[in-house]
Amino acid sequence: MANKAFKVPTNDFFNTFLPLPRRTSTISKTASTAPPNKMKTLFQSLRDARKKKMKEDLIATRFVHVVNKHKLAPGLALALSQAKSDPDDPSKQRIDAAFFPEKNVPVDGRPHWVDALIGVEFKRDSASKDPFDDRGPKVDADADERKEVRGQLISYAEKSFAVQQRIFLFTLLIIGRRFRIIRWDRSGTITTPSIDYVAHPEILCELLLRLASYRKPADLGFDPTAHRVLPGSRDYKLMDYMAEAVDSDLPAVQRIITEKEAKDPVFAYVRDKFRDSLDKDWPRWKLEVHVADPHSRSGKPKIMKYLVGKPSFCVRGMAGRGTRGYVAIDCNVEPKRFVWLKDAWRANYEKVAPEGEVLAELNDAGVENVPTLVCWGDLPGQATKTPDYWDWQSQGASEPPSLPADAASQAWSQHSTTSTRGSKRRRGQEESAPQPPRGLNDSVKEKASCPLRRHRHCRVVVEEVGLPLSSFKSARHLVSIVYDCMIAHRMAVEKTSILHRDISGGNILILPVIKTKTNPVSGITQTGVVLVGILTDWELSKDISPKPGKRRVARQPARTGTWQFMSVALLNEARRAVGISDELESLFYVIVYYGTRYLPSNCLDVGAYIEQLFDAHVVQNGRYESGAMKFHTMKYGDLMISSTNGKLLFKNTLDPLLRKMLDCFKAHYQVMEYETSVEAEKAAAAAGAAAKAASSQSAAPEQMNVDWDADEMSFDPDEPAPPGFNEEDFFAAPIQVAHPKPDAETYELANKLKTHDYFCGLMHAFLRGKMYGKTWAQVDDVRDRIRLTYRPRVKVAPIDFPPPSSNKRIKVDPDRPDPLPFAPSQYIQSFTTSQLLPEGTMGRRSGKNHDTGFAELMIAMYSTLKMCSTLMNFKSCSSRYQVRTRDGKASRLFCEV
């Protein structure tokens, strides 16, 4: 959640997220027992917490003692938990303390993530322990230790969201004598400034009193549409009953079955998945899905209910969709059945169709190999609020966005209290309920200025419970599954004009289905189980049907997709619209990734190869772009393991199939490079003509004396060429600046990526064994070939945000115009030796002795600058380089064109 935090003044935070009651009254009997005249000395035992010598454990113990002794949070109690983690918790995370209901306070010193209401983390008094910075507009602190603390808090918030059913979450951070209250949601983080609670205890007491006044779990961020299933209840017993093994369950293998087995089948792996979800240390839930009912006169949605346990998968990270997938029991039909329930925070934008609507359209159009929709619905009032605060801060509004009217008022009507500070209604505070902020009830229009994604809580239920793609049985089966998904993708585009836009290995599942076939020769009809592929997760899909007079524009503030499987073109051009060619490239990567990882090949270090091809990235002009290996795979059309180990080979029919696909991608990128260079030349010619026309209309410039002190450059275009270089011979040869125009065959191959036809036909022919007379192996040694001891060395680049400012790269001044259609450094490098590289890198030529390399470099620099001065009439543009020669000598060159 880097760069996703915002600071809000304490009063605004209190009044918006923890508002005062509509009608104030006297302090209740359960309120704080601290006398008002003793308020100033309430935390005197922590007055020395400002000194770094007071350890976190002592700070925590004294703080908890004061809060509980004086009942500063009436009805709640603070329990320490920094000593032990919850049993059977693989993460072993333990937050320092948490607030619990007073009647349900744990005494074993464990976190009890399931029941914790508000987490509390303690740090010793030090600026290095504060994850946020109050000094400037940027709230996220950049120091490594401070980022580490912020990461720790994010992991705690992520844990709470995973175990509980949350809309938002409060965390209290104590740093020595100072505190912050932090609010988390799926868009970002909002924090208050740090406040000295020893000097100003009334502020902390007011905060705790406000938090304690909310008696309903929904007021503290819990999802009111999720209901806890307790042991001994009817639903709890039903879940246990449905988890019991049944002899009639079918195995997920391709085989002939009887007519009895084919009637209402349940596959054993589905029941196994549900049984595994009934973890004794994980809560069970009954989740609601609010389905719009067009026949309802009142306009109220129809509420469908589903029983779930531990999610089968949970997406890592705090900010984002936070997708969780469950094998669920459908409580709305008889007999009860298993279904798949997806709980996610979808993108909340006006032109982004919800996944449920997309699946309904695909199903109605008869698109094959996609999930079958049961129901879907947005959950009322559940949208992220952090983007509203970004808008408020950036626009300089006088009042922050207000809380929904029903979010807190009901709690105050049940338990009304008054704190020693702020007990009276603020001036201007009215009895009327505040209006909901933007983005809470309806999808909002896109705001290009806001970098945060807006999200809305949604649940989608489908019939199919699939197997992961890693469960494929052979190389032919892998290709067959991808082929099924390609057919689904093709039908979606042709029948509904919907493009998936997020093809990845995780979104392709294997599904056993019952099919009946009749032998055309014998006429015998047989029923059997077939393992097919289905393309899931259509949440990021988009309607690409042409709109007259309208241009396709971005609907969200950042790129969408899964980094490892995104095309090179999309990674290197953030504003590029996703096309069919990009989706076909993603399907190609799926085959390569799962083939390399699970099938035999000549790759010895699979983990390192996958990291370099799929995870690696480079930073160009402040943006993350494709790694070098993926780029060169597309540019040169070869899957290279390394420069020394040669090409990646599976030694089966997969090799020629990938070769054929790579030929198309290579041609596609050649055509793209050529067309891009042509457009750049046109833009440069237009700019030059405009500059020439402007100069011809202006008066002749006055003769100016050269200011030698102001001139940084020692290069003089009028000085003679160095010895050993014939300038006439150099300029006599034609200079090809742009990429050569591809031939007709290259264009023909590139055009095959404009539709699905060629790839579908190609894969169909290979699956039938029609190519090269080769056959597929019936069974392959399918197993994970990444060593258990392997530790990732490459961090996957984020999709949303640019790299941190500490990355040491040449910075580009965004305010300085660049008249060239491409970077000057790229132009110069293309005409110099490989020793000339951007500053901070080292050039090296393997296998050649460069004792005279520096002289060669000077000749190349001279020729390049002379040529640029001759060919181009543009405004000056400088670049800095550092050159290193073989003997270790270094020289800085300041070059101006």
Steps between C-alpha positions, in 0.01 A plus 500: 500500500790733431388856414141413593486670840353839583504711813176649631472749789391333821173692533403414142586136563288491817201680351499295181585147609412517870229769518350628820145395592209705376385565854761534772432383853678444823779249535361151537579285798730288288702794382850592612562488875782753479406823685515807274754668732729197464482496118831683457685241707325200348804376306772622736642149520592546133651848526846350451393310188656777297834363601620223273603294802138406577441179307188418305392225741503741794314766302236244401456365854455844657273626225270196522488534879387864481235435234348204682526642852318823416269341241599750235317285243174412677375156411834405346821364647854510369694172503871447433600245237862564408635181660332217305336455164173316443542120483522354149544847351761450224578873486583508876393865507429660833397859545595653836144543631138532397164616633238233566148506642529523877322168548716315250857602580764231435741427780749273323710782354422408136372738227167322434473661158146373450354696793723809520312827445781758487867416480763691699869504416770642730837644399769670703531877470704559188439670166635186333204306642235733355383371159349836409646849466316813615749748359389520136223411258636149450384289793686174430847521654787385275760386754553123491420440867186711480389314188558177686265611778241603243530161335445335838180698556379418148555129564291523818220678315518243222473221756188653655334544160581140409371335819205731563236639265602866486401821324761711677725474804636727775849457644639692797874564475689599816853636447643575842296798623326560169207330328329481163165351402512339157213397273550235231287406202561338162598831338754629749573634847390807695692605811489781751808701599694361794390649834667497842243320715689568824480876446152481343328194647156644430543439125587133545220457754252649258619265228464192720160613620379552145627158394337333799170673436441300183330185614417353160785314327410676173592835655855374557536377142349151509287391205132487609418259214732234647363304798713281724401130507549376855561141614181308576282703265300341219722656234812377677366143503398528134854597405641200688248271330580630150872450564465126562633277222243330275572180307321626190733799458687481170878530459624778270645272233402448137307171478175341392222513763160341542166672457448492877834668567419773248186608689564802728870416546718642775872478437707386793749787480217753551391337824864467603553872445196580712614262774842667505333839542348394832813591692446484876699821544308689233150647537202382297268748335162535340547757223226696333483583131265789425351431158309773318138386458332669201161360608512646851252784548693636796829500310665294772756242386451128537735364766671167423697324774808277484706315762878524481806413705860591436557644151662268247714793397550855620686761298796648685520872563292760675420745220315360202218263429579270794342206319404194704360180354286251692349159438155582637174322582202643316231541767239613248432170322410143585687276501792709622788531255855629485568821308789743465467839673733783412524788747685803360522876502438575135606815319233762568491707181216608278619322184631183669236227478472273807614144442151368571356701213777381268445132589125538447563646154748224411259230618210652307714512184592132533874554551663166588759424765408786735343482847123460532355784704272415795460853641697812582453830678670806644476530877307813607707793624832317477744711299847627586529855637871578476474639142238748621759638741757525226253710303427710807868572566592562136204732437543693823138457609405658832309195625613135475270234353233401749413160637184325379204594709431153636857396570533619855184664628330176603780414741482838667126467558572187704804623695541877529807629681686823553876539514695759697592665171261585223190398694296784355378509145744677274397842376297461185419136564137437405249236594457389138683191385810560287482412132691200365828587329563435136563143398315325781172418333559511127790452265690825465630668192870462430727766644832500327652710778445239772769229501302273732263239371145511621355166607158362582426178688339237280423126510463271198380139514557251216425131461848376416765411758815445299846352544815714468679495167798330665286184515544432126605145409731544200638749251214423261250550781656839582466614140145364487399703806649820357326421169164475682561844653601640163167378361321672792695820435421486128129444554485782756654744253296388201162465674514774764804720411633437852877476550626322813811720563643296790602162363731318740564152632289571807198588288505174305349202680449133421143377524378138478177492299264223395478458122320252278648395166379269226747299294420581133612153388351269761216730605571424866430789741719537805505740794823601665693757700710746298745752652455833323631850556289798605595867488400671825532840670339734247509790745741710293333426167392778267257551216710577192215548254567812291311811609438754219684821571651372823858408580590212732627653824631365828229440759727462803803698626750217448586202286305181549618142473739247650862610454648160416255435215460849354631561149822689444307771316270559798786502749701748298212727401275566798229680304470237230153352461492122541445316172459144379874475430575579866257232618651240267843589633371447853371154406843424353662596832260269685623205294865596547467562874317179587697297249833617640395462860328161483629316188844352423727735305866588460468785751710415806406789729126540445449749782762742372378470141138570594607802703700646214232439238186581697585701812791719393457864406699809409436864584470740208408866541363435847280205399525125539534324166554150367809309604778448247439127447129537422576793269764308307276193479246702305749710303713210376246219517705263717450350845856520628595347833813715504771621264701183565239227550312559175130469432235355728397156373236256625597234243140428406229647278490810720822629338371546142171642631680770699728561202203571275346733754829686552533563126177698513600697807840586354337630183242689704766691694705567186197662339427695819858633514489607138163672527610674820816631330298624203265689729800644686658620174174663395476676835862614474450629145190691604683652796796597280275659239319697766828618652633601157185692418518680832864590456445632145237743627718635780777756464859387449668435832765738623862388500587391851838452658571158643493487878782254565435488874137396445582237238533156663596322178852465367378361166537739204317398179754697292812322622658240264428131539737287710771311307398160371144603413387592148190714533413477128497119511276507804236724344523332159335186641119522532386542859186307591343687790158333502432126514493334159156431358399136559441283197164359392554169680562681827182703458308180424623336822429811706146524364427152633484652850211730410252215543488164677470298180862408438589410860180300547569308180866455591427357845222281363737351242767433761252341739388264222864410431486633145820702514843356422368147541570516873279356771438608856598295801195363681658557840775747589702538818298795628642640823622830639860548392576802716720376781355518850814680614472766229460855625370769260756763410285723278212710632198520272438856388175666608240580238364818654775737600840626381818385675622667821689825466809345656563291190825632360422573136547799275204721578303665224376853554129483414484876436777500244368446147668233291471589131636163394251219428718270712752530782832659389689238699348221291601677178859553611542148633393350170806654331764438768683201633351285772729675749273806500226445755280720723659627816521242776558201271814335373562406138695184418574309182563133558781332306663819368795703626422870527833654589423773246130502588501858623639627169235301314238649726615858432487435126151357529387793712641750254334334202170471677492863613612626160231295329229617742605861450480454125176302471285660767402859560345473846529690824799389709445201725775373731564162657767385743697179465765319697741285301716227647784336308657159552786637707255651748547862399188711497410820325188715501382634169250779470353481153275757344321452167 
